[in-house]
Amino acid sequence: MFKQMKNIDTAFRHIRSFTLIVIIGSVILCCFALYKSFRLVSEMQGKVYILANGKALEAYASERNENIPVEARDHVKSFHQLFFTLDPDDKVIEANVTKALYLADGSAKREYDNLKENGYYSNIISGNISQQIKVDSVIVNMDDYPYPFKCFATQSIIRTTSIVSRSLITEGYLRNVSRSDNNPHGFLIERWATIENKDLKIQNR
């Protein structure tokens, strides 16, 4: 009888040991699965897939600090393209300038009001003139804040009889603001001023 009890006790200990091993193994497996899942989610959050021309292109997310110089230059470029790209249509002019004014402070609004009062936009409409701009380069000093910038561009004023090319150099400062649909880069141009705008050449059509 004692031998039978000893066998039962041994079997119980074996079952208990086996059960503990299974439980410990299950806990380790669950922890490993959770770790791998969190790691995979973290990696996937850093990837964005963009569909372009029927192809999926992989892009990587990064901290804003890494992209501040790029975004700052693109903000200045976008503002100048919107402000200076004009066609002989008052609705097109108003739409472009309105978008541009979201990217700058009152200095840009004053420049717009001055041009409007001097009949600049009326002359574009009445003369069927188109104005285009090509931003050649934007220099932003990221060591100071607000960030000072200088923009170098070439204007093309297209008339029915000629095309006038003009050099345009402007300067100003960039201040951080909240991002929005109207201001996706999160910058605001301050103290914007034109320091050069002169004719380069006139091409007859």
C-alpha positions as CSV (number, residue, x, y, z in Angstrom):
1,M,0.0,0.0,0.0
2,F,2.9,2.4,0.8
3,K,4.4,1.5,-2.6
4,Q,1.1,2.5,-4.3
5,M,1.0,5.8,-2.4
6,K,4.6,6.5,-3.3
7,N,3.8,5.8,-7.0
8,I,0.8,8.2,-6.8
9,D,2.9,10.9,-5.1
10,T,5.6,10.5,-7.8
11,A,3.1,10.6,-10.6
12,F,1.5,13.8,-9.1
13,R,4.9,15.5,-8.8
14,H,5.6,14.6,-12.4
15,I,2.3,16.0,-13.5
16,R,2.8,19.1,-11.5
17,S,6.3,19.6,-12.9
18,F,5.0,19.0,-16.5
19,T,2.2,21.5,-15.9
20,L,4.6,24.1,-14.6
21,I,6.9,23.6,-17.6
22,V,3.9,24.0,-19.9
23,I,2.7,27.2,-18.1
24,I,6.2,28.7,-18.1
25,G,6.7,27.8,-21.8
26,S,3.3,29.4,-22.7
27,V,4.1,32.6,-20.8
28,I,7.5,32.9,-22.6
29,L,5.8,32.2,-25.9
30,C,3.1,34.8,-25.3
31,C,5.7,37.4,-24.2
32,F,7.8,36.7,-27.3
33,A,4.7,37.0,-29.5
34,L,3.7,40.3,-27.9
35,Y,7.3,41.7,-28.3
36,K,7.4,40.7,-32.0
37,S,3.9,42.2,-32.5
38,F,4.8,45.5,-30.9
39,R,8.1,45.6,-32.9
40,L,6.3,44.9,-36.1
41,V,3.6,47.6,-35.5
42,S,6.4,50.1,-34.7
43,E,8.2,49.3,-37.9
44,M,5.0,49.5,-39.9
45,Q,4.2,52.9,-38.4
46,G,7.5,54.2,-39.8
47,K,6.5,53.1,-43.4
48,V,4.1,54.7,-45.8
49,Y,3.2,53.2,-49.1
50,I,2.3,55.7,-51.9
51,L,0.5,54.6,-55.0
52,A,2.0,56.4,-58.1
53,N,1.3,55.4,-61.7
54,G,0.0,52.0,-60.6
55,K,3.1,51.2,-58.5
56,A,3.3,51.0,-54.8
57,L,6.3,53.1,-53.6
58,E,7.6,52.8,-50.0
59,A,8.2,56.0,-48.0
60,Y,9.6,56.3,-44.5
61,A,8.3,58.6,-41.8
62,S,10.9,60.7,-40.0
63,E,11.0,63.4,-37.3
64,R,10.2,66.9,-38.4
65,N,13.6,68.2,-37.2
66,E,15.2,66.2,-40.0
67,N,13.0,67.8,-42.6
68,I,12.8,71.4,-41.4
69,P,15.3,72.9,-44.0
70,V,13.5,71.1,-46.9
71,E,10.0,72.1,-45.7
72,A,11.2,75.7,-45.1
73,R,12.5,76.0,-48.6
74,D,9.4,74.4,-50.1
75,H,7.2,76.8,-48.1
76,V,9.0,79.8,-49.5
77,K,8.9,78.4,-53.0
78,S,5.1,77.6,-52.7
79,F,4.4,81.1,-51.5
80,H,6.2,82.8,-54.4
81,Q,4.7,80.5,-57.0
82,L,1.2,81.3,-55.7
83,F,1.7,85.0,-55.3
84,F,3.4,85.6,-58.7
85,T,1.7,83.1,-61.0
86,L,-1.0,85.2,-62.6
87,D,-3.3,84.8,-65.5
88,P,-5.8,87.4,-67.0
89,D,-8.7,86.1,-64.9
90,D,-9.7,87.9,-61.7
91,K,-10.9,84.6,-60.1
92,V,-7.6,82.9,-60.8
93,I,-5.7,85.8,-59.4
94,E,-7.9,86.0,-56.3
95,A,-7.6,82.2,-55.7
96,N,-3.8,82.1,-56.0
97,V,-3.2,85.2,-53.9
98,T,-5.7,84.0,-51.2
99,K,-3.7,80.7,-50.9
100,A,-0.5,82.7,-50.8
101,L,-1.7,85.0,-48.0
102,Y,-2.3,82.0,-45.7
103,L,1.5,81.4,-45.9
104,A,2.6,84.9,-44.9
105,D,1.8,87.7,-42.5
106,G,0.6,91.3,-43.1
107,S,3.7,92.2,-45.1
108,A,2.5,90.1,-48.0
109,K,-1.1,91.5,-47.7
110,R,0.3,95.1,-47.8
111,E,2.3,94.2,-51.0
112,Y,-0.9,92.8,-52.5
113,D,-2.9,95.9,-51.6
114,N,-0.3,98.2,-53.1
115,L,-0.2,96.3,-56.4
116,K,-4.0,96.3,-56.5
117,E,-4.3,100.0,-55.8
118,N,-1.7,100.7,-58.5
119,G,-3.8,98.8,-61.0
120,Y,-1.3,96.0,-61.5
121,Y,-3.9,93.2,-61.6
122,S,-6.3,95.3,-63.7
123,N,-3.6,95.8,-66.2
124,I,-2.9,92.0,-66.3
125,I,-6.6,91.3,-67.0
126,S,-7.1,94.1,-69.5
127,G,-3.9,93.4,-71.4
128,N,-4.4,89.6,-71.4
129,I,-1.0,89.2,-69.7
130,S,0.2,86.0,-68.0
131,Q,2.9,86.0,-65.4
132,Q,4.9,82.9,-64.5
133,I,7.7,82.4,-62.0
134,K,10.6,80.0,-61.7
135,V,12.2,79.8,-58.3
136,D,15.9,79.2,-58.9
137,S,17.0,78.8,-55.3
138,V,16.0,79.5,-51.7
139,I,18.5,80.0,-49.0
140,V,17.4,79.6,-45.4
141,N,19.6,80.1,-42.3
142,M,18.5,77.5,-39.8
143,D,20.9,78.8,-37.1
144,D,18.8,81.8,-36.2
145,Y,15.1,82.0,-35.3
146,P,12.9,83.3,-36.8
147,Y,14.7,81.7,-39.8
148,P,15.9,84.3,-42.3
149,F,15.6,83.4,-45.9
150,K,16.4,84.8,-49.4
151,C,14.6,83.7,-52.5
152,F,16.1,84.0,-56.0
153,A,13.6,83.6,-58.9
154,T,13.0,84.5,-62.5
155,Q,9.7,86.0,-63.7
156,S,8.3,85.7,-67.2
157,I,5.7,88.3,-68.2
158,I,4.0,87.0,-71.3
159,R,2.3,89.6,-73.5
160,T,0.7,89.2,-76.9
161,T,3.8,90.8,-78.6
162,S,6.7,90.0,-76.2
163,I,8.0,88.0,-73.3
164,V,9.8,89.9,-70.6
165,S,12.2,88.1,-68.3
166,R,12.8,89.7,-64.9
167,S,15.1,88.7,-62.0
168,L,13.3,88.7,-58.6
169,I,15.1,88.5,-55.2
170,T,13.1,88.6,-52.0
171,E,13.9,88.2,-48.4
172,G,12.1,87.6,-45.1
173,Y,11.8,85.4,-42.0
174,L,10.1,82.1,-41.2
175,R,8.2,81.5,-38.0
176,N,6.8,78.2,-36.7
177,V,3.0,78.0,-36.6
178,S,0.5,75.2,-36.4
179,R,0.0,73.0,-39.5
180,S,-3.3,73.2,-41.3
181,D,-4.9,72.4,-44.7
182,N,-4.1,76.0,-45.7
183,N,-0.6,75.9,-44.3
184,P,0.7,72.3,-44.5
185,H,4.3,73.1,-43.7
186,G,3.6,74.9,-40.5
187,F,5.6,78.1,-41.2
188,L,4.6,81.8,-41.6
189,I,6.6,84.3,-43.7
190,E,7.2,87.5,-41.8
191,R,8.7,90.9,-42.9
192,W,8.7,89.8,-46.5
193,A,10.2,92.4,-48.9
194,T,11.4,92.6,-52.5
195,I,15.0,93.7,-52.7
196,E,15.4,93.3,-56.5
197,N,13.1,93.1,-59.5
198,K,14.6,94.2,-62.8
199,D,14.4,93.3,-66.5
200,L,16.8,90.7,-67.8
201,K,15.7,90.5,-71.4
202,I,12.8,91.1,-73.8
203,Q,11.9,88.6,-76.4
204,N,9.6,89.5,-79.3
205,R,7.0,87.0,-80.3
